[in-house]
Amino acid sequence: MGVMDGSGYFDYRDMSPNEMFRNRDMGPLKLKAVVETPLGKKG
């Protein structure tokens, strides 16, 4: 794998679109859960 093969830094050839989008959305969903948790409540 090199610069000239066109895959770039992220190579998503072996991932299904569902898996790729699930991985992409995981960070914002975790942040949303933290923001929506009332203060003083854990878990």
VOMARNU-637975 format. One record per atom (N, C-alpha, C): residue number from 1; atom name; y, z, x. Coordinates in steps of 0.1 Angstrom, whole numbers, plus 2048, in hexadecimal, padded with zeros to 3 digits. Each point is the difference from the previous one (the first is absolute). Layout:
# VOMARNU-637975
i / at / c2 / c3 / c1
NUM / CA / Y / Z / X;
...
//
This chain:
# VOMARNU-637975
i / at / c2 / c3 / c1
1 / N / 7F4 / 800 / 809;
1 / CA / 80C / 800 / 7F7;
1 / C / 80C / 800 / 809;
2 / N / 808 / 7F6 / 7FE;
2 / CA / 80C / 7FF / 808;
2 / C / 80C / 7FC / 7F8;
3 / N / 80C / 7FF / 806;
3 / CA / 80C / 7FC / 7F9;
3 / C / 7FF / 7F2 / 7FA;
4 / N / 7F9 / 7F7 / 806;
4 / CA / 800 / 7F2 / 7FC;
4 / C / 7F6 / 7FE / 7F4;
5 / N / 7F8 / 80A / 7FD;
5 / CA / 7F6 / 7FD / 7F5;
5 / C / 806 / 802 / 7F2;
6 / N / 80C / 805 / 7FF;
6 / CA / 807 / 801 / 7F3;
6 / C / 7FD / 80C / 7F8;
7 / N / 7F8 / 809 / 805;
7 / CA / 7FC / 80C / 7F8;
7 / C / 80B / 80B / 800;
8 / N / 808 / 800 / 80B;
8 / CA / 80A / 80A / 801;
8 / C / 7FB / 80E / 803;
9 / N / 808 / 80A / 7FE;
9 / CA / 7FC / 80E / 803;
9 / C / 7F6 / 805 / 7F5;
10 / N / 802 / 7FD / 7F4;
10 / CA / 7F7 / 804 / 7F5;
10 / C / 7F7 / 7F4 / 7FC;
11 / N / 7F3 / 803 / 801;
11 / CA / 7F6 / 7F6 / 7FD;
11 / C / 7F9 / 804 / 7F3;
12 / N / 803 / 7F9 / 7F5;
12 / CA / 7FA / 804 / 7F3;
12 / C / 7F5 / 7F7 / 7FC;
13 / N / 7FB / 7F8 / 809;
13 / CA / 7F5 / 7F6 / 7FC;
13 / C / 7F4 / 806 / 7FA;
14 / N / 7FC / 80C / 805;
14 / CA / 7F4 / 807 / 7FB;
14 / C / 802 / 809 / 7F4;
15 / N / 80C / 800 / 7FB;
15 / CA / 803 / 809 / 7F4;
15 / C / 802 / 7F8 / 7F4;
16 / N / 7FB / 806 / 7F5;
16 / CA / 802 / 7FA / 7F3;
16 / C / 80F / 803 / 7FC;
17 / N / 806 / 7F8 / 7F7;
17 / CA / 80D / 804 / 7FC;
17 / C / 801 / 80E / 7F9;
18 / N / 7F6 / 804 / 7F9;
18 / CA / 801 / 80D / 7FA;
18 / C / 800 / 80B / 80A;
19 / N / 7F8 / 7FF / 80A;
19 / CA / 800 / 80A / 80B;
19 / C / 80D / 800 / 808;
20 / N / 806 / 7F4 / 802;
20 / CA / 80C / 7FF / 808;
20 / C / 80C / 807 / 7F8;
21 / N / 800 / 7FD / 7F3;
21 / CA / 80B / 806 / 7F7;
21 / C / 7FE / 80F / 7FE;
22 / N / 7F4 / 804 / 800;
22 / CA / 7FD / 80F / 7FE;
22 / C / 805 / 807 / 80D;
23 / N / 7FD / 7FB / 80B;
23 / CA / 804 / 805 / 80D;
23 / C / 810 / 801 / 801;
24 / N / 806 / 7F5 / 7FB;
24 / CA / 80F / 7FF / 800;
24 / C / 806 / 80A / 7F7;
25 / N / 7FA / 803 / 7F5;
25 / CA / 806 / 808 / 7F6;
25 / C / 7FD / 80F / 802;
26 / N / 7F7 / 804 / 809;
26 / CA / 7FC / 80E / 801;
26 / C / 80C / 808 / 805;
27 / N / 808 / 7FC / 809;
27 / CA / 80B / 808 / 805;
27 / C / 80A / 803 / 7F5;
28 / N / 805 / 7F6 / 7F9;
28 / CA / 80A / 803 / 7F5;
28 / C / 7FA / 809 / 7F5;
29 / N / 7F3 / 7FE / 7FD;
29 / CA / 7FA / 808 / 7F5;
29 / C / 7FF / 80F / 805;
30 / N / 7FD / 803 / 80C;
30 / CA / 800 / 80D / 805;
30 / C / 80E / 806 / 800;
31 / N / 80A / 7F9 / 804;
31 / CA / 80E / 805 / 7FF;
31 / C / 804 / 803 / 7F2;
32 / N / 7FC / 7F7 / 7F7;
32 / CA / 803 / 802 / 7F2;
32 / C / 7FA / 80D / 7FA;
33 / N / 7F4 / 803 / 804;
33 / CA / 7F9 / 80C / 7FC;
33 / C / 807 / 80C / 805;
34 / N / 805 / 800 / 80D;
34 / CA / 807 / 80B / 806;
34 / C / 80D / 802 / 7F8;
35 / N / 808 / 7F6 / 7FE;
35 / CA / 80D / 801 / 7FA;
35 / C / 7FE / 805 / 7F1;
36 / N / 7F6 / 7FC / 7F9;
36 / CA / 7FE / 804 / 7F2;
36 / C / 7FA / 80E / 7FF;
37 / N / 7FB / 806 / 80B;
37 / CA / 7FB / 80E / 7FF;
37 / C / 80B / 80A / 7FF;
38 / N / 7FF / 809 / 7F6;
38 / CA / 80B / 80A / 7FE;
38 / C / 800 / 809 / 80D;
39 / N / 80C / 805 / 803;
39 / CA / 802 / 809 / 80B;
39 / C / 7F8 / 80C / 7FE;
40 / N / 7FA / 805 / 80B;
40 / CA / 7F8 / 80C / 800;
40 / C / 7F2 / 7FE / 7FC;
41 / N / 7FC / 7F4 / 7FB;
41 / CA / 7F3 / 7FE / 7FC;
41 / C / 7F9 / 7F7 / 80B;
42 / N / 7F4 / 805 / 804;
42 / CA / 7F8 / 7F9 / 80A;
42 / C / 7F4 / 7F9 / 7FA;
43 / N / 7FD / 7F4 / 805;
43 / CA / 7F4 / 7F9 / 7FC;
43 / C / 802 / 7F9 / 7F4;
//
